[in-house]
């Protein structure tokens, strides 16, 4: 079984011990991190190497930043090739995307780790930037899929795909993460032939990956599902599980996000209708 995970750690400098503890308990094959909030020269390569992980990093001081940690057997060649940072055809000063090809028992998998633009609020410059960025991402993924049939897009999407993914869909309707424009962009990704792996198994509401720090939101399960794992058609039949691990959200000084773990099986799993 191959396992890939995504986690917005909301500052790796603060959350590194939690990441190391989680990897020890859950030795996934690749862990995609968002919101590193540190520059490349500050990245803790040695600590992660000691834990058995090779890191590919696209950092940024104070804000943003993404990395992919790949489990590596000492003395063996790297499993990683063709690393690309950001969206090549979209000029951007923010460190938001890192893409690589991972050599696996299932064949090569193109892994795209993205920290989507938040957007602040509709009718702002930041929201306009978000929509331009989403269009550029969709265009890039269309190209990637032509070259890499086995593709997985993961990350903090900063979008709720539909009402099931919000604790208060009516009260938050048309606010940031809930607008029709954002959801249409999400659907545009699905229209490329990608599938929401979590929804292959869970149809209902109240499954979230992010909770505000305020007003006891986690305890009251007032959250959003904004961390996603989308798989291409070629990988869909191999998905055996996709789960949200709420454990790290219970830590002292946790990230406001929690990991999402995708499991892939070498033998095709039963076909899903979702």
SEDREN-742139 format. One line per field, with one value per atom (N, C-alpha, C): x, y, z negated; residue in one letter. Coordinates in steps of 0.2 Angstrom, whole numbers. Each point is the difference from the previous one (the first is absolute). Layout:
% SEDREN-742139
c1 <- (X,...)
c2 <- (Y,...)
c3 <- (Z,...)
rest <- (A,...)
END
This chain:
% SEDREN-742139
c1 <- (4,-4,4,-2,4,-5,3,-3,3,-5,2,-4,3,-4,1,-4,0,-2,4,-1,3,-5,2,2,7,2,0,-1,-1,6,6,7,3,5,4,5,2,4,-3,-6,-4,-2,-2,-3,5,6,5,-1,0,0,-6,-6,-6,0,3,1,5,5,4,-3,-4,-4,-5,-3,-5,3,5,4,2,2,2,-6,-5,-6,-4,1,-3,5,5,5,-2,-4,-2,5,-1,5,2,-5,1,-5,3,-4,1,-6,0,-2,5,-1,-2,-4,-2,1,1,1,6,6,6,2,-1,2,7,4,7,4,6,3,4,3,3,6,4,6,-2,-6,-2,-4,0,-4,4,-4,4,1,4,2,3,5,3,-5,-4,-5,-4,-2,-5,4,6,5,1,0,1,-6,-6,-6,-1,4,0,-4,0,-3,4,0,3,-5,2,-4,1,-5,0,-4,3,-2,-1,-5,-1,-3,5,-2,-1,-2,-1,0,4,1,-7,-2,-6,-7,0,-7,1,-6,0,5,3,5,-3,3,-3,6,-1,5,-3,4,-2,6,-2,4,-1,6,-1,4,-3,3,6,6,6,4,1,4,8,3,7,4,4,5,-3,-7,-4,0,-1,-1,-6,0,-6,-6,-6,-6,-3,3,-3,3,-3,2,-4,2,-3,-4,4,-3,-2,-6,-2,-3,2,-2,-5,-5,-5,-3,-4,-3,4,3,5,-3,-6,-3,-4,1,-3,5,1,5,-3,4,-3,6,0,5,-1,-6,-2,2,3,2,-6,-3,-7,0,4,-1,7,0,6,-2,3,-2,6,-2,6,-3,4,-2,3,-4,2,0,6,0,-3,-5,-3,-1,-3,-1,-6,-4,-6,2,7,2,1,2,2,-7,0,-6,3,-4,1,-3,3,-2,0,-6,0,-3,5,-2,-1,-6,-2,-3,2,-3,-4,-6,-4,-1,-1,-1,-6,1,-6,-5,2,-5,-3,0,-2,-8,-2,-8,-1,-6,-2,0,1,1,6,5,6,6,5,6,3,0,2,-5,-6,-5,2,1,1,7,5,6,-2,-4,-2,-3,-5,-3,5,5,5,4,2,4,-3,-7,-3,-1,-1,0,7,5,7,1,-2,1,-4,-6,-4,4,2,4,6,4,6,-2,-5,-2,-2,-3,-3,7,5,6,3,1,3,-4,-6,-4,1,2,1,7,5,6,0,-4,0,-7,-2,-7,-1,5,-1,3,-5,1,-4,3,-4,1,-5,0,-2,4,-1,1,-3,2,-6,2,-5,-3,-7,-3,-3,-1,-4,-6,-4,-6,-4,-7,-4,-3,0,-2,-8,-3,-8,-2,-6,-3,2,1,1,7,4,7,0,-5,-1,-4,2,-4,-7,1,-6,-1,-2,0,-5,-6,-4,3,2,3,6,4,6,0,-6,-1,2,4,3,5,3,6,6,6,6,0,2,0,-6,-6,-6,-3,3,-3,-1,-5,-1,6,4,5,6,1,5,-2,-7,-2,0,-1,0,7,5,7,2,-3,1,-3,-6,-3,4,3,5,5,3,5,-3,-6,-3,-1,-2,-1,6,6,6,0,-4,0,3,0,2,-6,2,-5,2,-5,0,1,6,1,-4,-1,-4,-7,-3,-7,-1,5,-1,-3,1,-1,-5,0,-5,-4,-7,-4,-3,0,-4,4,-4,3,4,3,3,7,3,7,4,5,3,8,4,7,3,-4,2,-5,3,-5,4,-4,2,3,5,2,-5,-4,-4,-7,-3,-7,-1,6,0,-3,2,-3,2,6,1,-4,-1,-4,-7,-2,-7,-1,6,0,-3,2,-2,6,0,6,-2,5,0,4,-2,4,3,7,3,7,1,6,-2,3,-3,6,-2,4,-4,2,-3,4,-3,4,-3,5,-2,-4,-3,-4,4,7,4,2,-1,1,-6,-6,-6,-1,1,-1,4,6,5,-1,-5,-1,-4,4,-3,-3,2,-2,2,-4,2,-3,4,-2,2,-3,2,2,6,3,-1,-5,-1,5,4,4,5,3,5,-4,-6,-4,-1,1,-1,7,5,7,0,4,2,3,-3,2,0,-6,0,-1,1,-2,-8,-3,-7,-2,4,-1,2,-2,2,1,4,2,-6,1,-4,4,-2,5,-4,4,-3,4,-4,3,-1,5,0,2,-4,2,3,5,3,-5,-5,-5,-6,-3,-6,-5,-2,-6,-6,-6,-6,-2,-4,-1,-6,1,-4,-5,-5,-5,1,4,0,5)
c2 <- (-6,6,6,5,7,5,4,5,7,5,7,4,5,4,7,5,7,3,5,4,7,4,7,1,1,0,7,5,7,2,-1,2,-7,-2,-6,2,6,2,-2,1,-1,-7,-3,-7,-6,1,-5,-6,1,-6,-4,3,-3,-4,3,-3,-7,1,-6,-5,2,-5,-4,4,-3,-5,2,-4,-7,1,-6,-5,3,-4,-2,4,-1,1,-5,0,0,5,1,0,-2,1,7,4,7,4,6,5,6,3,7,5,5,5,7,4,7,4,7,5,-1,-1,-1,6,6,6,1,-3,1,-1,3,0,-6,-2,-6,-1,5,-1,-1,1,-2,-7,-3,-7,-5,-4,-5,-6,0,-6,-6,2,-5,-4,4,-4,-5,2,-4,-6,2,-6,-5,2,-4,-5,3,-3,-5,1,-5,4,6,4,5,-1,5,6,6,5,4,2,4,7,5,6,6,4,7,4,3,4,8,3,7,3,5,3,3,-2,2,-2,-1,-2,-6,-4,-5,-5,-3,-5,-7,-4,-7,-5,-6,-5,-7,-5,-7,-4,-4,-4,-7,-3,-7,-5,-5,-5,-4,0,-2,-5,-6,-5,2,0,2,-4,4,-3,-2,1,-1,6,0,6,3,7,4,-3,1,-2,5,6,6,3,2,3,6,4,6,4,3,5,7,2,7,4,6,5,5,1,5,-2,4,-1,3,-3,3,5,0,5,6,0,5,4,6,4,1,-2,0,1,4,1,-5,-3,-4,-7,-4,-7,-4,-3,-3,-7,-2,-6,-4,-6,-4,-7,-2,-6,-4,-7,-4,-7,-4,-7,-5,-4,-5,-7,-3,-7,-5,-4,-4,-7,-4,-7,0,6,0,4,1,4,7,4,7,4,4,4,7,5,7,3,2,3,7,4,7,2,4,2,8,2,7,4,6,4,5,-1,4,7,5,7,0,4,1,4,6,5,5,-1,5,1,3,1,2,-2,2,7,2,7,4,-4,3,-2,4,-2,-7,-2,-7,-5,1,-5,0,6,0,-4,0,-4,-7,-2,-7,-3,4,-3,0,4,0,-6,-1,-6,-6,-1,-6,-2,5,-1,-2,3,-3,-7,-1,-7,-5,1,-4,-1,5,0,-5,1,-4,-7,-1,-7,-4,4,-3,-3,4,-2,-6,1,-6,-6,0,-6,-4,4,-3,-3,2,-3,-6,1,-4,-3,-5,-3,-1,-2,-1,6,4,7,0,3,2,7,4,7,0,3,0,7,2,6,3,6,4,4,-1,3,7,1,6,1,-6,0,-5,1,-6,-2,-7,-2,1,-1,1,0,1,1,-5,-6,-5,1,5,1,6,2,6,-1,2,-1,5,5,5,2,-4,2,6,0,6,6,0,6,3,-5,2,1,-1,0,6,-1,6,4,-3,3,-4,2,-3,-7,-4,-8,-3,5,-3,3,4,4,-5,2,-4,0,6,0,-5,0,-5,-7,-2,-6,-2,4,-1,-2,4,-2,-7,-2,-6,-5,1,-5,0,5,0,-5,0,-5,-7,-1,-7,-2,6,-1,-2,1,-3,-7,-4,-7,-2,5,-1,-2,-4,-2,1,3,1,-7,-2,-6,-2,6,-1,-2,3,-1,-7,-3,-7,-5,3,-4,3,7,3,5,-1,4,6,-1,5,6,4,7,-2,6,0,-4,0,-3,6,2,6,-1,5,-1,7,5,6,3,2,3,6,6,6,-1,4,-1,3,5,3,-4,2,-2,-7,-4,-7,-4,3,-3,-7,-2,-7,-5,2,-4,0,5,1,-3,-2,-2,5,6,5,2,-4,0,0,0,0,-6,-3,-5,4,2,4,-3,-6,-3,-7,0,-5,-4,-6,-5,-2,3,-1,-5,-6,-5,0,-1,-1,-7,0,-6,-6,0,-6,-2,4,-2,-1,2,-1,-7,-5,-7,-3,4,-3,3,5,3,-5,-1,-5,3,7,3,8,4,7,3,1,2,6,4,6,-2,1,-2,6,0,6,0,-5,-1,6,2,6,7,0,6,1,-6,0,1,1,2,7,1,6,5,6,4,-3,-3,-3,5,-3,3,1,4,1,-5,-3,-6,-6,-6,-7,-4,-5,-4,-4,0,-4,-6,-6,-6,-4,0,-4,-7,-5,-7,-3,-2,-3,-7,-5,-7,-1,-5,-2,-3,-4,-4,5,1,5,-2,5,-1,0,-2,0,7,0,6,4,6,4,4,2,4,8,2,7,3)
c3 <- (0,0,0,4,0,-3,-5,-3,1,2,1,-5,-3,-4,1,-2,1,-7,-2,-6,0,-1,-1,-7,-1,-7,-3,4,-3,-4,3,-3,-2,4,-1,-6,-1,-5,-7,-1,-6,0,6,0,1,1,2,-5,-6,-5,1,2,1,7,5,6,-1,-3,-1,-4,-5,-4,4,5,4,5,3,4,-3,-6,-3,-1,-2,-1,7,5,6,6,1,5,7,2,7,5,6,5,2,0,1,-4,-2,-4,3,2,3,-5,-1,-5,3,-3,2,-5,1,-5,-4,3,-4,-4,3,-3,-1,4,-1,7,0,6,1,6,2,-5,-1,-5,-7,-2,-7,0,5,0,-3,-5,-4,4,5,4,-5,-4,-4,-5,-3,-4,4,6,4,3,1,3,-5,-7,-5,-1,2,-1,6,5,6,6,0,6,3,7,4,2,-1,1,6,4,6,-2,0,-3,4,-1,3,-5,-4,-6,2,-5,0,-7,-1,-7,-2,-6,-4,3,7,3,4,1,6,-1,5,0,0,5,0,1,-2,0,1,3,0,-3,-5,-3,2,2,4,-5,-2,-4,5,-3,4,-4,3,-3,1,-6,0,5,4,5,7,0,7,4,6,4,-2,2,-1,4,-3,4,3,0,2,7,4,7,2,4,4,-5,-4,-5,3,-1,3,-6,0,-5,3,-3,2,6,3,7,5,5,4,5,1,5,-4,-7,-4,-4,1,-4,-7,-5,-7,-4,-5,-5,-6,0,-6,1,-5,1,-2,5,-1,3,4,4,0,-1,2,3,5,4,1,-1,2,2,3,2,-5,-3,-5,3,0,2,-5,2,-5,3,-4,2,5,0,4,7,0,6,-2,5,-2,-2,-5,-2,0,4,0,-6,-5,-6,0,-1,0,-7,-3,-7,1,-2,1,-6,-2,-5,4,1,4,-4,4,-2,-5,-5,-5,4,2,3,-4,-7,-4,0,5,1,7,2,7,1,6,3,-3,-2,-2,5,0,5,-2,-6,-2,3,0,3,8,3,7,2,-5,1,-1,-5,-1,7,3,6,6,0,6,-2,-6,-2,2,-2,1,7,4,8,2,-2,2,-3,-6,-2,4,2,4,7,3,6,-1,-5,-1,-1,-4,-1,6,5,6,4,0,3,-4,-6,-4,1,1,0,7,5,7,-1,-4,-1,-5,-5,-6,-2,3,-1,-8,-3,-7,-4,-2,-3,-6,-5,-7,-1,-1,-2,-8,-4,-7,-3,-6,-3,-3,-3,-3,6,2,5,-1,-7,-2,4,1,4,-4,-1,-1,6,2,6,1,-6,0,-7,-1,-7,-5,2,-5,-3,3,-3,-4,-2,-5,-6,-6,-5,0,3,1,7,4,8,1,-4,2,-3,-6,-3,3,3,4,7,3,7,3,6,3,-3,-6,-3,2,-2,3,-2,5,0,2,0,2,6,4,5,6,4,6,5,0,5,-3,-6,-3,2,-2,1,8,4,7,2,-3,2,-3,-6,-2,5,2,5,6,2,6,-1,-6,-1,1,-3,1,7,4,7,4,-3,4,-1,-4,-1,-7,-4,-7,-4,-6,-4,-8,-3,-8,-3,-2,-3,-6,-5,-6,2,5,1,4,1,3,-6,-6,-6,-5,0,-5,4,0,3,-4,-6,-5,-2,-4,-2,-7,-2,-7,0,6,0,2,-5,1,-1,3,-1,-3,-1,-2,-5,-6,-5,-3,0,-3,-7,-2,-7,-5,3,-5,-1,-6,-1,-1,-2,-1,6,6,6,1,-2,1,-4,-7,-4,2,3,2,8,3,6,5,-1,5,5,5,4,8,4,7,2,6,3,6,-1,5,2,-3,2,4,6,5,3,2,4,6,6,6,4,3,4,7,4,8,1,5,2,0,2,0,-7,-5,-7,-4,2,-3,-3,5,-2,-5,-1,-5,-7,-1,-6,-5,-5,-5,-6,-2,-5,0,-3,0,-7,-5,-6,-3,-4,-4,-7,-1,-7,-5,-4,-5,-6,0,-6,-1,5,-1,-2,1,-2,-7,-4,-7,-3,3,-3,-3,-5,-2,5,1,5,7,2,7,5,6,6,0,4,0,6,3,5,-3,3,-2,6,0,6,3,7,4,3,-1,2,6,6,5,0,1,1,7,3,7,0,3,0,7,0,7,4,-3,4,0,6,0,-5,-3,-5,4,-3,3,3,5,4,-4,-1,-4,5,-2,5,-1,-6,-1,5)
rest <- (X,X,X,X,X,X,X,X,X,X,X,X,X,X,X,X,X,X,X,X,X,X,X,X,X,X,X,X,X,X,X,X,X,X,X,X,X,X,X,X,X,X,X,X,X,X,X,X,X,X,X,X,X,X,X,X,X,X,X,X,X,X,X,X,X,X,X,X,X,X,X,X,X,X,X,X,X,X,X,X,X,X,X,X,X,X,X,X,X,X,X,X,X,X,X,X,X,X,X,X,X,X,X,X,X,X,X,X,X,X,X,X,X,X,X,X,X,X,X,X,X,X,X,X,X,X,X,X,X,X,X,X,X,X,X,X,X,X,X,X,X,X,X,X,X,X,X,X,X,X,X,X,X,X,X,X,X,X,X,X,X,X,X,X,X,X,X,X,X,X,X,X,X,X,X,X,X,X,X,X,X,X,X,X,X,X,X,X,X,X,X,X,X,X,X,X,X,X,X,X,X,X,X,X,X,X,X,X,X,X,X,X,X,X,X,X,X,X,X,X,X,X,X,X,X,X,X,X,X,X,X,X,X,X,X,X,X,X,X,X,X,X,X,X,X,X,X,X,X,X,X,X,X,X,X,X,X,X,X,X,X,X,X,X,X,X,X,X,X,X,X,X,X,X,X,X,X,X,X,X,X,X,X,X,X,X,X,X,X,X,X,X,X,X,X,X,X,X,X,X,X,X,X,X,X,X,X,X,X,X,X,X,X,X,X,X,X,X,X,X,X,X,X,X,X,X,X,X,X,X,X,X,X,X,X,X,X,X,X,X,X,X,X,X,X,X,X,X,X,X,X,X,X,X,X,X,X,X,X,X,X,X,X,X,X,X,X,X,X,X,X,X,X,X,X,X,X,X,X,X,X,X,X,X,X,X,X,X,X,X,X,X,X,X,X,X,X,X,X,X,X,X,X,X,X,X,X,X,X,X,X,X,X,X,X,X,X,X,X,X,X,X,X,X,X,X,X,X,X,X,X,X,X,X,X,X,X,X,X,X,X,X,X,X,X,X,X,X,X,X,X,X,X,X,X,X,X,X,X,X,X,X,X,X,X,X,X,X,X,X,X,X,X,X,X,X,X,X,X,X,X,X,X,X,X,X,X,X,X,X,X,X,X,X,X,X,X,X,X,X,X,X,X,X,X,X,X,X,X,X,X,X,X,X,X,X,X,X,X,X,X,X,X,X,X,X,X,X,X,X,X,X,X,X,X,X,X,X,X,X,X,X,X,X,X,X,X,X,X,X,X,X,X,X,X,X,X,X,X,X,X,X,X,X,X,X,X,X,X,X,X,X,X,X,X,X,X,X,X,X,X,X,X,X,X,X,X,X,X,X,X,X,X,X,X,X,X,X,X,X,X,X,X,X,X,X,X,X,X,X,X,X,X,X,X,X,X,X,X,X,X,X,X,X,X,X,X,X,X,X,X,X,X,X,X,X,X,X,X,X,X,X,X,X,X,X,X,X,X,X,X,X,X,X,X,X,X,X,X,X,X,X,X,X,X,X,X,X,X,X,X,X,X,X,X,X,X,X,X,X,X,X,X,X,X,X,X,X,X,X,X,X,X,X,X,X,X,X,X,X,X,X,X,X,X,X,X,X,X,X,X,X,X,X,X,X,X,X,X,X,X,X,X,X,X,X,X,X,X,X,X,X,X,X,X,X,X,X,X,X,X,X,X,X,X,X,X,X,X,X,X,X,X,X,X,X,X,X,X,X,X,X,X,X,X,X,X,X,X,X,X,X,X,X,X,X,X,X,X,X,X,X,X,X,X,X,X,X,X,X,X,X,X,X,X,X,X,X,X,X,X,X,X,X,X,X,X,X,X,X,X,X,X,X,X,X,X,X,X,X,X,X)
END
